[in-house]
Amino acid sequence: MAVRFLLAKIGIDGHDRGARTVALALRDAGMEVIYTGPWQSIESVTETAIQEDVDIIGISTLGGDYFLVPKLLNRIREKGLNIPVIVGGIIPARVEEDLRKAGVAAIFHPGASIDDIIKTIHSLVSQHESGEEVGNARRSKP
């Protein structure tokens, strides 16, 4: 079964060329990609994740909206969702540890290999489905 991947841009970041490029590459790799486009709210991303029953969420940020990711993770937890979250884009080194502590499962910077992104997504989804804790996502099996 294909990985269902939700790709979103939260906040006011409208730079979506990289996100669209990644979305196409993931689709070409056999994933079902749900791309919400730019300017999404935390609530709209959470609701889309529920409606689309996604396996993993990817947040793309180039405009500094990475500070919203912990709020998204909190909202996901409040809704009782158990979905790994990854982030890609311009993430300052000083922020990476905070994002990981908040529950981000993987972080990708500009220039990251599409092959590495695909392998990481498959690995995280596989780990999660086998019952491992992945970032913010608790064990999926007892």
FENJOCOR-V766353 format. One record per pair of residues at least 12 apart in sequence whose ideal C-beta (glycine too) atoms are under 10 Angstrom apart, sorted by the first residue. I is the first residue (numbers start at 1). GAP is how many residues later the second one is. D is the distance in Angstrom with one decimal. If there is no record, write none. Layout:
# FENJOCOR-V766353
i:I gap:GAP d:D
i:I gap:GAP d:D
This chain:
# FENJOCOR-V766353
i:1 gap:31 d:9.2
i:1 gap:54 d:9.1
i:2 gap:25 d:9.6
i:2 gap:27 d:9.5
i:2 gap:28 d:5.6
i:2 gap:29 d:5.7
i:2 gap:30 d:4.8
i:2 gap:31 d:9.5
i:2 gap:53 d:9.0
i:3 gap:23 d:8.1
i:3 gap:26 d:8.8
i:3 gap:27 d:7.8
i:3 gap:28 d:4.5
i:3 gap:29 d:7.0
i:3 gap:30 d:9.0
i:3 gap:51 d:8.7
i:3 gap:52 d:5.1
i:3 gap:53 d:6.7
i:3 gap:115 d:9.3
i:3 gap:118 d:6.3
i:3 gap:119 d:6.7
i:3 gap:121 d:9.5
i:3 gap:122 d:5.3
i:3 gap:123 d:9.3
i:3 gap:126 d:10.0
i:4 gap:27 d:7.5
i:4 gap:28 d:4.8
i:4 gap:29 d:8.4
i:4 gap:30 d:7.0
i:4 gap:45 d:9.5
i:4 gap:48 d:6.4
i:4 gap:49 d:6.5
i:4 gap:50 d:4.5
i:4 gap:51 d:4.8
i:4 gap:52 d:7.8
i:4 gap:79 d:9.9
i:4 gap:121 d:9.1
i:5 gap:17 d:9.4
i:5 gap:18 d:8.3
i:5 gap:21 d:5.7
i:5 gap:22 d:8.9
i:5 gap:24 d:9.8
i:5 gap:26 d:4.9
i:5 gap:27 d:6.8
i:5 gap:28 d:5.1
i:5 gap:29 d:7.0
i:5 gap:30 d:8.9
i:5 gap:47 d:9.6
i:5 gap:49 d:6.6
i:5 gap:50 d:6.8
i:5 gap:51 d:5.6
i:5 gap:52 d:7.9
i:5 gap:53 d:6.2
i:5 gap:81 d:9.3
i:5 gap:116 d:6.6
i:5 gap:120 d:8.7
i:6 gap:26 d:9.6
i:6 gap:27 d:8.1
i:6 gap:28 d:4.9
i:6 gap:29 d:8.1
i:6 gap:30 d:7.2
i:6 gap:39 d:7.2
i:6 gap:40 d:9.9
i:6 gap:42 d:6.0
i:6 gap:43 d:5.4
i:6 gap:45 d:9.8
i:6 gap:46 d:6.2
i:6 gap:47 d:9.8
i:6 gap:48 d:4.2
i:6 gap:49 d:8.7
i:6 gap:50 d:7.3
i:6 gap:51 d:4.7
i:6 gap:52 d:6.9
i:6 gap:53 d:9.2
i:6 gap:77 d:8.2
i:6 gap:79 d:9.4
i:7 gap:12 d:5.9
i:7 gap:13 d:8.9
i:7 gap:15 d:6.8
i:7 gap:16 d:5.3
i:7 gap:19 d:7.6
i:7 gap:24 d:9.8
i:7 gap:26 d:6.0
i:7 gap:27 d:7.0
i:7 gap:28 d:4.7
i:7 gap:29 d:7.1
i:7 gap:30 d:9.2
i:7 gap:38 d:9.8
i:7 gap:47 d:9.6
i:7 gap:49 d:9.6
i:7 gap:50 d:8.0
i:7 gap:51 d:4.7
i:7 gap:52 d:8.0
i:7 gap:53 d:6.5
i:7 gap:79 d:9.7
i:7 gap:81 d:9.0
i:8 gap:26 d:8.6
i:8 gap:27 d:7.6
i:8 gap:28 d:4.4
i:8 gap:29 d:8.0
i:8 gap:30 d:8.7
i:8 gap:31 d:9.8
i:8 gap:32 d:4.9
i:8 gap:33 d:9.7
i:8 gap:34 d:9.6
i:8 gap:36 d:8.0
i:8 gap:37 d:4.6
i:8 gap:38 d:9.8
i:8 gap:40 d:7.2
i:8 gap:41 d:8.8
i:8 gap:49 d:7.0
i:8 gap:50 d:7.3
i:8 gap:51 d:5.9
i:8 gap:52 d:7.3
i:8 gap:53 d:9.9
i:8 gap:64 d:8.7
i:9 gap:26 d:9.1
i:9 gap:27 d:7.3
i:9 gap:28 d:7.0
i:9 gap:29 d:4.4
i:9 gap:30 d:6.9
i:9 gap:31 d:6.0
i:9 gap:36 d:9.1
i:9 gap:49 d:9.9
i:9 gap:50 d:7.2
i:9 gap:51 d:5.2
i:9 gap:52 d:6.9
i:9 gap:53 d:8.4
i:9 gap:54 d:8.6
i:9 gap:56 d:7.5
i:9 gap:80 d:8.8
i:10 gap:26 d:9.1
i:10 gap:28 d:9.0
i:10 gap:29 d:8.4
i:10 gap:30 d:5.2
i:10 gap:31 d:7.0
i:10 gap:32 d:6.1
i:10 gap:33 d:10.0
i:10 gap:34 d:8.6
i:10 gap:35 d:6.0
i:10 gap:49 d:6.1
i:10 gap:50 d:9.0
i:10 gap:51 d:7.6
i:10 gap:55 d:5.6
i:10 gap:56 d:9.2
i:10 gap:57 d:9.9
i:10 gap:58 d:4.9
i:10 gap:59 d:7.5
i:10 gap:61 d:8.5
i:10 gap:62 d:6.3
i:11 gap:27 d:8.9
i:11 gap:28 d:7.5
i:11 gap:29 d:8.0
i:11 gap:30 d:8.4
i:11 gap:31 d:8.8
i:11 gap:48 d:9.6
i:11 gap:50 d:7.7
i:11 gap:52 d:7.2
i:11 gap:53 d:8.2
i:11 gap:54 d:3.2
i:11 gap:55 d:9.0
i:11 gap:56 d:8.3
i:11 gap:57 d:5.1
i:11 gap:58 d:9.7
i:11 gap:60 d:9.9
i:11 gap:61 d:10.0
i:12 gap:26 d:8.4
i:12 gap:27 d:6.5
i:12 gap:51 d:6.6
i:12 gap:52 d:9.0
i:12 gap:53 d:6.7
i:12 gap:56 d:9.8
i:13 gap:25 d:6.3
i:13 gap:26 d:7.8
i:13 gap:27 d:9.5
i:13 gap:46 d:9.8
i:13 gap:47 d:7.8
i:13 gap:48 d:5.7
i:13 gap:49 d:5.8
i:13 gap:50 d:3.4
i:13 gap:51 d:7.3
i:13 gap:52 d:4.7
i:13 gap:53 d:9.3
i:13 gap:55 d:9.4
i:13 gap:76 d:8.2
i:13 gap:77 d:9.7
i:14 gap:23 d:9.2
i:14 gap:24 d:4.5
i:14 gap:25 d:6.4
i:14 gap:48 d:9.0
i:14 gap:49 d:7.3
i:15 gap:23 d:7.6
i:15 gap:45 d:8.5
i:15 gap:46 d:8.9
i:15 gap:47 d:4.2
i:15 gap:48 d:6.0
i:15 gap:74 d:8.5
i:15 gap:75 d:9.4
i:16 gap:19 d:8.5
i:16 gap:20 d:10.0
i:16 gap:21 d:6.7
i:16 gap:22 d:4.9
i:16 gap:23 d:9.4
i:16 gap:44 d:7.1
i:16 gap:46 d:8.5
i:17 gap:43 d:9.9
i:17 gap:45 d:8.8
i:18 gap:42 d:6.3
i:18 gap:43 d:9.8
i:18 gap:44 d:6.7
i:18 gap:70 d:7.4
i:18 gap:71 d:6.9
i:18 gap:72 d:9.6
i:18 gap:90 d:9.9
i:18 gap:92 d:7.0
i:18 gap:94 d:9.8
i:19 gap:16 d:6.9
i:19 gap:17 d:9.5
i:19 gap:18 d:8.4
i:19 gap:19 d:7.9
i:19 gap:39 d:8.3
i:19 gap:40 d:9.3
i:19 gap:41 d:3.9
i:19 gap:42 d:9.3
i:19 gap:43 d:8.6
i:19 gap:69 d:7.9
i:19 gap:70 d:8.3
i:20 gap:15 d:7.2
i:20 gap:17 d:9.0
i:20 gap:18 d:10.0
i:20 gap:40 d:9.2
i:21 gap:39 d:10.0
i:21 gap:93 d:8.3
i:22 gap:13 d:9.1
i:22 gap:36 d:7.5
i:22 gap:38 d:7.1
i:22 gap:66 d:6.8
i:22 gap:67 d:10.0
i:22 gap:86 d:8.6
i:22 gap:90 d:9.1
i:22 gap:92 d:7.2
i:22 gap:95 d:6.7
i:22 gap:96 d:9.6
i:23 gap:12 d:4.6
i:23 gap:35 d:8.9
i:23 gap:37 d:9.1
i:24 gap:90 d:9.7
i:25 gap:89 d:4.5
i:25 gap:90 d:9.1
i:25 gap:92 d:7.6
i:25 gap:93 d:7.3
i:26 gap:32 d:8.4
i:26 gap:88 d:8.2
i:26 gap:91 d:7.6
i:26 gap:92 d:6.7
i:26 gap:95 d:7.3
i:28 gap:86 d:9.1
i:28 gap:90 d:9.5
i:29 gap:85 d:8.0
i:29 gap:86 d:8.9
i:29 gap:88 d:9.1
i:29 gap:89 d:4.9
i:29 gap:90 d:9.7
i:29 gap:92 d:8.7
i:29 gap:93 d:8.7
i:30 gap:88 d:9.1
i:30 gap:92 d:9.7
i:31 gap:24 d:8.9
i:31 gap:25 d:9.2
i:31 gap:87 d:8.0
i:31 gap:90 d:7.3
i:31 gap:91 d:8.8
i:31 gap:94 d:9.4
i:32 gap:20 d:8.6
i:32 gap:22 d:8.5
i:32 gap:23 d:8.9
i:33 gap:21 d:9.7
i:33 gap:25 d:9.0
i:34 gap:14 d:6.6
i:34 gap:15 d:8.7
i:34 gap:17 d:9.1
i:34 gap:18 d:4.9
i:34 gap:19 d:9.9
i:34 gap:20 d:6.5
i:34 gap:23 d:9.6
i:35 gap:13 d:10.0
i:35 gap:23 d:9.4
i:35 gap:25 d:9.4
i:36 gap:12 d:5.8
i:36 gap:13 d:9.8
i:36 gap:16 d:9.7
i:38 gap:22 d:8.8
i:38 gap:24 d:10.0
i:38 gap:25 d:9.3
i:38 gap:27 d:9.9
i:39 gap:26 d:9.9
i:40 gap:19 d:9.2
i:40 gap:25 d:9.9
i:40 gap:28 d:9.8
i:40 gap:32 d:9.7
i:41 gap:27 d:9.2
i:41 gap:31 d:9.5
i:41 gap:34 d:9.7
i:42 gap:26 d:6.4
i:42 gap:27 d:9.3
i:42 gap:29 d:5.5
i:42 gap:30 d:4.9
i:42 gap:31 d:9.5
i:42 gap:32 d:8.6
i:42 gap:33 d:5.1
i:42 gap:34 d:8.9
i:43 gap:29 d:9.5
i:43 gap:32 d:6.9
i:43 gap:36 d:9.6
i:45 gap:12 d:7.0
i:45 gap:14 d:7.8
i:45 gap:23 d:9.6
i:45 gap:27 d:6.2
i:45 gap:30 d:8.2
i:45 gap:31 d:8.6
i:45 gap:40 d:9.6
i:46 gap:26 d:7.2
i:46 gap:29 d:5.0
i:46 gap:30 d:6.0
i:46 gap:32 d:8.5
i:46 gap:33 d:5.7
i:46 gap:35 d:7.2
i:46 gap:37 d:9.5
i:47 gap:28 d:9.8
i:47 gap:32 d:8.7
i:49 gap:23 d:9.6
i:49 gap:26 d:9.9
i:49 gap:27 d:7.2
i:49 gap:30 d:8.4
i:49 gap:32 d:6.3
i:49 gap:34 d:5.9
i:49 gap:36 d:9.4
i:50 gap:26 d:9.6
i:50 gap:29 d:6.9
i:50 gap:30 d:9.7
i:50 gap:31 d:6.9
i:50 gap:33 d:9.4
i:53 gap:30 d:9.5
i:54 gap:27 d:9.3
i:54 gap:29 d:6.3
i:54 gap:30 d:9.8
i:54 gap:71 d:10.0
i:55 gap:28 d:7.2
i:55 gap:29 d:8.0
i:55 gap:66 d:8.6
i:55 gap:69 d:8.9
i:55 gap:70 d:4.9
i:55 gap:71 d:9.9
i:55 gap:73 d:7.6
i:55 gap:74 d:7.9
i:55 gap:82 d:9.9
i:56 gap:27 d:6.4
i:56 gap:28 d:5.0
i:56 gap:29 d:7.5
i:56 gap:30 d:6.7
i:56 gap:49 d:8.0
i:56 gap:50 d:9.5
i:56 gap:64 d:9.8
i:56 gap:65 d:6.0
i:56 gap:66 d:9.6
i:56 gap:68 d:6.2
i:56 gap:69 d:5.6
i:56 gap:72 d:7.8
i:56 gap:78 d:8.7
i:56 gap:79 d:9.7
i:56 gap:81 d:8.6
i:57 gap:15 d:8.0
i:57 gap:16 d:9.5
i:57 gap:19 d:7.7
i:57 gap:24 d:9.0
i:57 gap:26 d:5.6
i:57 gap:27 d:7.3
i:57 gap:28 d:4.7
i:57 gap:29 d:7.3
i:57 gap:30 d:9.4
i:57 gap:48 d:9.5
i:57 gap:79 d:9.5
i:57 gap:80 d:9.7
i:58 gap:26 d:9.6
i:58 gap:27 d:7.6
i:58 gap:28 d:5.0
i:58 gap:29 d:7.3
i:58 gap:30 d:6.4
i:58 gap:48 d:9.1
i:58 gap:50 d:8.7
i:58 gap:59 d:8.6
i:58 gap:63 d:7.8
i:59 gap:13 d:6.9
i:59 gap:14 d:9.8
i:59 gap:26 d:6.7
i:59 gap:27 d:7.4
i:59 gap:28 d:4.8
i:59 gap:29 d:7.4
i:59 gap:30 d:8.0
i:59 gap:40 d:9.7
i:59 gap:45 d:8.4
i:60 gap:26 d:9.8
i:60 gap:27 d:7.8
i:60 gap:28 d:5.3
i:60 gap:29 d:5.3
i:60 gap:30 d:10.0
i:60 gap:48 d:9.3
i:61 gap:26 d:6.6
i:61 gap:27 d:7.6
i:61 gap:28 d:4.0
i:61 gap:29 d:6.8
i:61 gap:30 d:7.1
i:62 gap:26 d:9.2
i:62 gap:27 d:4.8
i:62 gap:28 d:5.3
i:62 gap:29 d:9.8
i:62 gap:48 d:8.1
i:63 gap:26 d:8.5
i:63 gap:27 d:8.1
i:64 gap:25 d:9.3
i:64 gap:26 d:7.6
i:64 gap:27 d:9.6
i:64 gap:28 d:8.8
i:64 gap:31 d:9.6
i:65 gap:24 d:8.8
i:66 gap:21 d:6.6
i:66 gap:23 d:7.3
i:66 gap:24 d:8.0
i:66 gap:25 d:5.5
i:66 gap:26 d:8.0
i:66 gap:29 d:5.9
i:66 gap:30 d:9.3
i:66 gap:32 d:9.2
i:66 gap:33 d:6.7
i:66 gap:38 d:9.3
i:66 gap:41 d:9.2
i:67 gap:28 d:7.8
i:67 gap:31 d:9.2
i:67 gap:32 d:9.4
i:69 gap:16 d:7.3
i:69 gap:18 d:5.9
i:69 gap:22 d:9.2
i:69 gap:26 d:9.2
i:69 gap:29 d:9.3
i:69 gap:30 d:5.8
i:69 gap:33 d:6.7
i:69 gap:34 d:8.8
i:69 gap:35 d:6.4
i:69 gap:38 d:9.8
i:69 gap:67 d:9.9
i:70 gap:28 d:7.4
i:70 gap:29 d:7.2
i:70 gap:31 d:8.8
i:70 gap:32 d:4.0
i:70 gap:33 d:7.8
i:70 gap:34 d:8.6
i:70 gap:66 d:9.6
i:71 gap:31 d:9.2
i:72 gap:13 d:7.0
i:72 gap:15 d:9.7
i:72 gap:30 d:9.2
i:72 gap:31 d:9.6
i:72 gap:32 d:9.7
i:72 gap:64 d:9.4
i:73 gap:12 d:6.2
i:73 gap:26 d:8.9
i:73 gap:29 d:5.3
i:73 gap:30 d:4.7
i:73 gap:31 d:7.4
i:73 gap:62 d:8.4
i:73 gap:63 d:4.9
i:73 gap:64 d:9.9
i:74 gap:28 d:8.2
i:74 gap:29 d:9.0
i:74 gap:62 d:9.2
i:76 gap:27 d:8.5
i:76 gap:60 d:6.6
i:76 gap:61 d:8.8
i:77 gap:26 d:8.2
i:77 gap:59 d:6.9
i:77 gap:60 d:9.8
i:77 gap:61 d:9.2
i:81 gap:55 d:9.1
i:81 gap:56 d:8.4
i:82 gap:46 d:8.0
i:82 gap:51 d:9.8
i:82 gap:52 d:9.4
i:82 gap:54 d:8.6
i:82 gap:55 d:5.1
i:82 gap:56 d:5.5
i:82 gap:57 d:8.5
i:82 gap:58 d:6.0
i:83 gap:22 d:9.8
i:83 gap:42 d:9.9
i:83 gap:45 d:8.3
i:83 gap:51 d:9.3
i:83 gap:52 d:9.5
i:83 gap:53 d:7.9
i:83 gap:54 d:5.8
i:83 gap:57 d:9.7
i:84 gap:19 d:8.7
i:84 gap:20 d:8.9
i:84 gap:21 d:4.4
i:84 gap:22 d:8.2
i:84 gap:37 d:9.0
i:84 gap:40 d:5.1
i:84 gap:41 d:7.3
i:84 gap:43 d:8.4
i:84 gap:44 d:5.6
i:84 gap:49 d:9.4
i:84 gap:50 d:4.4
i:84 gap:51 d:5.1
i:84 gap:52 d:6.9
i:84 gap:53 d:4.4
i:84 gap:56 d:9.8
i:85 gap:14 d:9.3
i:85 gap:17 d:9.1
i:85 gap:18 d:6.7
i:85 gap:19 d:5.8
i:85 gap:20 d:6.2
i:85 gap:21 d:8.9
i:85 gap:39 d:9.6
i:85 gap:49 d:9.2
i:85 gap:50 d:6.1
i:85 gap:51 d:5.8
i:85 gap:52 d:7.8
i:86 gap:18 d:6.7
i:86 gap:19 d:5.5
i:86 gap:20 d:4.3
i:86 gap:21 d:7.2
i:86 gap:22 d:7.1
i:86 gap:31 d:8.3
i:86 gap:34 d:7.2
i:86 gap:35 d:7.1
i:86 gap:38 d:7.1
i:86 gap:48 d:9.7
i:86 gap:49 d:7.8
i:87 gap:12 d:6.3
i:87 gap:13 d:9.7
i:87 gap:17 d:5.3
i:87 gap:18 d:8.9
i:87 gap:19 d:7.6
i:87 gap:20 d:5.2
i:87 gap:21 d:7.3
i:87 gap:22 d:9.9
i:87 gap:48 d:10.0
i:88 gap:18 d:8.6
i:88 gap:19 d:7.3
i:88 gap:20 d:3.9
i:88 gap:21 d:7.5
i:88 gap:22 d:8.3
i:88 gap:24 d:6.9
i:88 gap:29 d:7.4
i:89 gap:18 d:9.0
i:89 gap:19 d:7.7
i:89 gap:20 d:7.6
i:89 gap:21 d:7.0
i:89 gap:23 d:9.8
i:90 gap:19 d:7.4
i:90 gap:20 d:6.5
i:91 gap:13 d:9.2
i:91 gap:16 d:5.6
i:91 gap:17 d:8.5
i:91 gap:18 d:6.6
i:91 gap:19 d:9.6
i:93 gap:16 d:9.6
i:95 gap:12 d:9.2
i:96 gap:13 d:9.4
i:99 gap:36 d:9.5
i:100 gap:35 d:7.7
i:102 gap:33 d:8.8
i:102 gap:34 d:7.4
i:103 gap:30 d:9.9
i:103 gap:31 d:9.3
i:103 gap:32 d:4.8
i:103 gap:33 d:2.8
i:103 gap:34 d:7.9
i:104 gap:31 d:5.6
i:104 gap:32 d:7.3
i:105 gap:15 d:8.5
i:105 gap:16 d:9.6
i:105 gap:18 d:9.8
i:105 gap:19 d:5.4
i:105 gap:20 d:10.0
i:105 gap:22 d:9.0
i:105 gap:23 d:8.6
i:105 gap:28 d:9.6
i:105 gap:29 d:5.0
i:105 gap:30 d:3.0
i:105 gap:31 d:7.2
i:105 gap:32 d:7.2
i:106 gap:14 d:5.2
i:106 gap:15 d:8.2
i:106 gap:17 d:9.0
i:106 gap:18 d:6.5
i:106 gap:28 d:9.0
i:106 gap:29 d:7.5
i:107 gap:13 d:10.0
i:108 gap:12 d:7.8
i:124 gap:13 d:8.6
i:125 gap:12 d:9.9
i:127 gap:13 d:9.4
i:128 gap:12 d:5.5
i:128 gap:13 d:9.5
i:129 gap:12 d:8.1
